[in-house]
Amino acid sequence: MTDTAQERRALAGRLEQAGVLISSPWRAAVEAVPRELFLNPGVFLPTRDGQWQPVTAAGSDPAEWARIAYRDESLTTQLDGHLTADQVSGPVTGSPTSSSTTPVTVVDMLEKLEVEDGQQVLEVGTGTGYSSALMCFRLGEDAVTTVEVDPAVSARADDALEAAGYSTWTVTGDGLLGHPRRAPYDRVIATCAVRRIPYAWIRQTKPGGIVLTTVGGSWHYGTGLAKVTVAEDGSAEGAIIGRSSFMQARSQAEAPIGGDLSARTAYADSERETKVSPLLLEEWMPAFLAQLAAPGARFTRATSSEGDRLLHLFDLERESFASFTENDGTWTVRQGGPVALWGAIEQALTAWQDADRPDITEVRLRVTQEAHTYWIDGHPSLRWRHGLA
């Protein structure tokens, strides 16, 4: 195996320069853990035509494999829930379902987790196992429990962790439930996105402990990194501390909306000109607000047979939609179903604009067994309660 000590030191230097690698214990972890061990049997690299080119460790020049492993980017390791790079010989299509997250995101989250020696950590979403190994180096393998819902992914991570010299508590099962045998934990960190923080994570965290996870729907953007501290009464409160993007947790993942979109939007109950442009939904903070205002909504883009741009909102569970068309810079919205999706979102976007467009980091969050509540201080109209019943 090629010695990648130089690449690891260089990675640590780049992470420090980027401002995410702050403490010496985490720098030591980055310099010690070989990322390439956690990419076997290989990765899929995106091609210009939208396909995925398989690259395997066994089939690559060692120096080239090391260069790939230490790229400052996420590396896809599985497509469509089953396909790995060693199973194909040429470019393929598919949707990523497991990856090695870019090191800048991994290390940034680990620093923000604020771990201390002697603490127990639950990681939800083992993935390749790279972040698990960093935590094992930092805290000791007996302090880390990691949960992965995909048995095949879990098995590969176990092999990689063993190759790196670690034997931690790797649990295959429902990543939303954790593993009660080792609870309570001082820290919970999730390397997947969830629509809401499962209360099971709060229940398994000690008072004063921290839960760190990405919250948001399946928009692939407009999601935020939530950091909450658990209180004695079983609630947890904190804030969205920045933008964050992860694959959706398997149990909460939603299939793309397919079929004939014109048929889905054929019967509208109302039609009017919008007060704000729906193009705002292509921006990060407005997309996050939209998911707070209409948590079941999903945003899609399409093109008409005449080549015109079409935008849609769907809430499949509540059988509601909003469909947008543009004419000379003016947008018209048609809405159907029992829920006026655009009405709720438009109200939130207008209130946000009136409040001078606060950033996502000004959003606060409180979690109880009954509900999630989001708000922005000083703006009563920017407050949402999502009941869990």
C-alpha positions, 0 to 999 in steps of 0.5 A: 500500500502506498504511504499517504502520510504526505497527502494526509499532512497536506490535507490537514494543512488545507483544512486549517487554511480553510478555517475548519481544522482548529484543534490539535487533536483533530489535526492529529486524527486527520494526519493519522487516518488514511482516507483511501482505506475507506474508499474500497472497492472504489468510487464513481467519478462524475462525467461531463455527460451526467454519467458515473465513471467507476474507478477501483483501488485495485485497477488504479495506479497507486499514486493516482488512487492516492490523488483521488482519495485526497481530493477536496470533494465528496466521493460517491461509493455506491449508486442506487442502493447496491452498485459499487465500482468493482461491479461495472467496467464503464460509465453508468447512470444512477443516483448516489446512495453512499459517499465519502463526504468531503473532508472539509465538511467532515472535519468542520462538523467534528470540530463543532461537535465539541467533544471532550476526552472520556465522552461517548459518541453516537454516529448515525450514518456510518457510510464509508467509516472515515469519520468513525475512524477519525473519532476513534483516533480522537476519543478511543474506539470504545467511546464510539458507536456508529449506526448504518442502516445498509448492511452492505455499506456497514460491512465495507465500513467494518472492513475499512475500520479493521484495516485502519486498526479500529474495532468500534461498536458498529451497529447495522439497523435503523439509523433513526433509533440508535442503539439503546444498549450504550445510551446515554451518549454525550454527543450524537452526530448524524452524517445524513439529512433528516426532515426532523430530528428524531426524538429518540436521539434526544432521549439517548443524549445526556442532559448537557449533551449535543445533537448535531445533524442536517435538517431539511427535506429532499430539496438537495439544498436549502438544508441547515446544520442544527446544533441543539443542547439537551436539557434536564426536562428532555427538551433540546434547544439550539440553532441552525449554525450554517448551511449543510448538505447530506444525502437523506436518511434512507428511512426518510428518503423520497423517490423523485416525482415522476409521471405526467406533471401536467396531469398532476396539476390539471385541476386548479382551485385558484389562479393568480399573480404571485407577490414574490418570484418563485425563483427565490426557491432556488436560493438557499435561505428561501428554500429553507424557509419554504420547508418550514412554512410547508414541510410536506412540499417538494420543489420540482422544475420542468420544461413545457413542450414549447420550451418554457420554464415550469416550476411546481410544488407538490405535497403528495401526502396532502394531494396539493400542488402549486404550479408556476408559469412566467410571462414577461417577468411576471409569474402566475400560480395555479393552486389545487388541493386542500392546502394552499402551498404557495400561500404559506410559502409566499407569506413566509418569504414576504415576512423574511424580506420585510425582516431584511432577509436574515441569514439561516444562522439566525434560525433558532430551534427547540425540540420536544417530544410533541413538536419542533419549533423554529423561529427568528428572534424579534420576528413573530411572523417568522415562527413555525411549529411542527407537531409530531403527532 
